[in-house]
Amino acid sequence: MRLGIFSDVHANIEALSAVMRGFEDEDIDEYYCLGDVVGYGASPNECSDLVRETAKVTILGNHDAAVAGRMDYSYYYEAARQALDLHANTLSEENLAWLKSLPYKHEVGDTGVHLCHGSPLRLEEFEYIFAPEQARECLQMWDDLGHITLIGHSHLCKVFELRPGSVEELPAERFQLDPEAKYIVSVGSVGQPRDYDNRASFTTFDTETKTFDFKRVEYDIESAASKIFQSKLERNFGHRLFIGV
């Protein structure tokens, strides 16, 4: 079975649409979204509609939780809070109810694939994993980790190979799972990449061959940014799309 996994759409329908077109060449059986469908961008309803239509399971992200009233976001910086408030008032009743229902984690059958938004260690705290030191904390839950745990949140493409007592960061490129190791993989961001590559990220995993692959696709950044500039959102949310930060 081939899985299509994506994360951190952040209300960028232009990027999400390009990713869906990119998946068309990948012979995908099931789609999974790792959260943060909303926040930052100008198209929260359009993105929610498309993710609801496409993904078999969507994980709760921190921006989703904030908009759905499932977490306190008073400590977020002002522009991010304003975007969340705007989205909360913009989303349809159906999309808001959907966000309120999303799970913190999901296990894909007996494939050994676990899904969550941030660190699997403390799910409701949405902690980041973007360095080996953070991945190393997960060694304490070794027995509960899947063969591969797929996460978002950092907006970076990262691969961490875990073995009892050690963690090694691997290049973010196509790789095959070692049966003796476990993996935490950050799948990057559809709608707001932060690795200085402004192309939208998406990933695939073949459960038979145990092969994981990273993909990137160009999208209409001008249109996505223009919608932000014409809205009440912080203009920098549009500017950063051009440089991928």
C-alpha positions in Angstrom: 0.0 0.0 0.0 1.3 3.5 -0.9 0.6 6.3 1.5 0.5 10.0 0.7 1.5 12.1 3.7 1.5 15.9 4.0 1.3 18.5 6.7 1.1 22.1 7.6 -1.1 23.3 4.8 -1.7 26.6 6.7 -4.6 27.8 4.6 -2.6 27.9 1.4 -4.9 26.5 -1.3 -2.5 27.2 -4.1 0.1 25.0 -2.5 -2.3 22.3 -1.5 -3.8 22.1 -5.0 -0.3 21.7 -6.5 0.5 19.0 -4.0 -2.7 17.1 -4.9 -1.7 17.3 -8.5 1.8 16.0 -7.6 0.3 13.1 -5.9 -1.5 12.1 -9.1 1.8 10.6 -10.4 2.5 8.6 -7.2 -0.2 5.8 -7.3 -1.4 6.6 -3.8 -3.9 4.3 -2.0 -4.5 6.4 1.1 -3.8 10.0 2.1 -3.0 11.3 5.6 -2.6 14.9 6.8 -0.5 15.6 9.9 -2.3 18.8 10.9 -2.2 22.6 10.8 -4.7 22.9 8.0 -5.4 26.4 9.1 -3.4 29.4 10.3 -1.3 32.1 8.5 -2.9 31.8 5.0 -5.9 33.3 3.3 -7.9 30.2 2.4 -8.9 28.2 5.5 -12.3 27.0 4.3 -11.0 25.9 0.9 -8.1 24.0 2.4 -10.3 22.4 5.1 -12.8 21.3 2.4 -10.1 19.7 0.2 -8.3 18.0 3.1 -11.6 16.6 4.4 -12.4 15.3 1.0 -8.9 13.7 0.4 -7.4 12.5 3.6 -8.5 9.3 5.3 -7.3 10.7 8.6 -6.2 14.2 9.6 -4.2 14.8 12.8 -4.8 17.7 15.1 -2.2 20.5 14.7 -1.6 23.3 17.2 -3.2 25.9 14.9 -6.2 23.6 14.4 -6.5 23.2 18.1 -6.3 26.9 18.7 -9.0 27.7 16.1 -11.2 24.9 17.5 -10.9 26.2 21.1 -8.9 23.2 22.2 -5.9 25.0 23.5 -4.8 28.4 24.9 -2.9 30.4 22.4 -2.7 33.7 24.3 1.1 33.3 24.4 1.4 33.3 20.5 2.8 36.4 19.0 0.2 39.0 18.0 0.1 38.4 14.2 -0.4 34.6 14.7 -3.1 35.2 17.2 -4.9 37.6 14.8 -4.7 35.0 12.1 -6.2 32.3 14.3 -9.0 34.7 15.5 -9.8 35.5 11.9 -9.9 31.9 10.8 -12.1 31.0 13.8 -14.6 33.6 12.6 -14.3 32.6 8.9 -14.6 28.8 9.0 -17.9 27.2 8.2 -19.7 25.4 11.0 -18.9 22.1 9.4 -15.2 22.8 9.1 -15.0 24.1 12.7 -16.8 21.0 14.0 -14.3 18.9 12.0 -11.3 20.6 13.6 -12.9 20.0 17.0 -13.0 16.3 16.3 -9.5 15.6 15.1 -7.3 13.1 16.9 -3.8 13.8 18.4 -2.4 10.6 16.9 -3.2 7.7 14.6 -1.7 4.3 13.9 -2.1 3.1 10.3 -3.4 -0.5 10.8 -0.5 -3.0 11.4 1.9 -1.1 9.1 4.1 0.2 11.9 3.3 3.8 10.7 2.4 6.2 13.5 1.2 9.7 12.9 1.2 12.8 15.1 1.8 16.6 14.6 4.7 17.3 17.0 6.7 15.1 19.3 5.0 11.8 20.1 6.3 12.1 23.7 3.8 14.7 25.0 1.2 14.9 22.3 -0.9 17.7 23.6 2.1 20.0 24.1 3.0 20.1 20.4 6.7 20.0 21.0 9.1 20.4 18.1 11.6 17.8 16.8 14.1 19.5 14.5 17.4 18.3 16.0 18.8 14.9 17.2 18.7 16.1 20.8 14.9 16.4 20.6 14.5 13.1 18.8 16.7 11.5 21.5 14.1 12.3 24.2 11.8 9.8 22.4 14.1 6.9 23.2 12.4 6.7 26.6 9.2 5.6 24.8 11.0 3.1 22.5 8.5 0.3 23.0 5.6 2.5 22.1 7.1 4.0 19.0 6.1 2.8 15.6 8.6 1.5 13.1 8.3 5.0 11.6 6.6 8.0 13.2 5.6 10.8 10.8 5.3 14.3 12.1 5.0 17.9 10.9 5.0 21.1 13.0 8.6 22.2 12.3 8.0 22.9 8.6 11.3 21.2 7.9 12.2 17.9 6.1 14.1 15.8 8.6 14.9 12.1 9.2 16.1 10.7 12.5 17.1 7.1 12.8 16.7 5.8 16.4 18.4 2.8 17.9 18.5 1.8 21.6 20.8 4.5 23.1 21.5 6.5 20.0 20.0 8.8 17.4 21.4 9.7 14.0 20.1 12.4 11.6 20.0 11.1 8.0 19.7 13.2 4.8 16.1 14.1 3.9 16.0 12.0 0.8 14.5 8.7 -0.4 15.5 5.9 2.1 14.4 2.4 3.1 13.7 1.5 6.7 16.2 -0.8 8.5 14.2 -3.4 10.4 16.5 -3.0 13.4 15.9 0.8 13.7 13.0 3.1 14.3 12.5 6.4 12.6 11.0 9.8 13.3 10.4 11.7 10.1 9.4 15.4 9.7 7.5 15.6 6.4 7.9 19.4 5.8 5.2 21.9 5.0 2.7 22.2 2.1 1.8 25.8 2.7 4.7 27.5 4.5 8.1 25.8 4.0 10.9 27.1 6.3 14.0 25.5 4.8 14.7 28.2 2.2 13.1 26.1 -0.5 9.8 27.8 -1.4 8.3 24.7 -3.1 5.5 22.8 -1.3 6.5 19.6 0.4 4.8 16.2 0.3 5.9 12.7 1.0 5.1 9.1 0.2 5.6 5.8 2.0 5.3 2.3 0.6 4.3 -0.1 3.3 5.5 -3.2 1.4 9.0 -2.1 0.4 9.3 0.2 3.5 10.5 3.0 1.3 10.0 6.6 2.2 10.4 9.5 -0.2 10.3 13.3 -0.1 8.8 15.3 -2.9 8.6 19.1 -3.7 6.4 20.9 -6.2 6.3 24.5 -7.4 3.0 26.4 -7.0 1.5 29.9 -7.7 3.1 31.8 -4.8 2.1 35.1 -6.3 -1.6 34.2 -6.0 -1.3 32.8 -2.5 0.6 35.9 -1.3 -1.7 38.3 -3.0 -4.7 36.9 -1.1 -2.8 37.5 2.1 -1.9 41.1 1.1 -5.6 41.8 0.3 -6.8 40.4 3.7 -6.5 41.5 7.3 -3.6 39.0 7.8 0.0 40.1 8.6 1.7 40.9 5.3 4.8 39.1 6.3 2.9 35.8 6.0 2.8 36.5 2.3 6.4 37.8 2.0 7.9 34.7 3.6 6.3 32.4 1.0 8.6 33.7 -1.6 11.8 32.8 0.3 10.6 29.7 2.1 11.1 30.8 5.7 
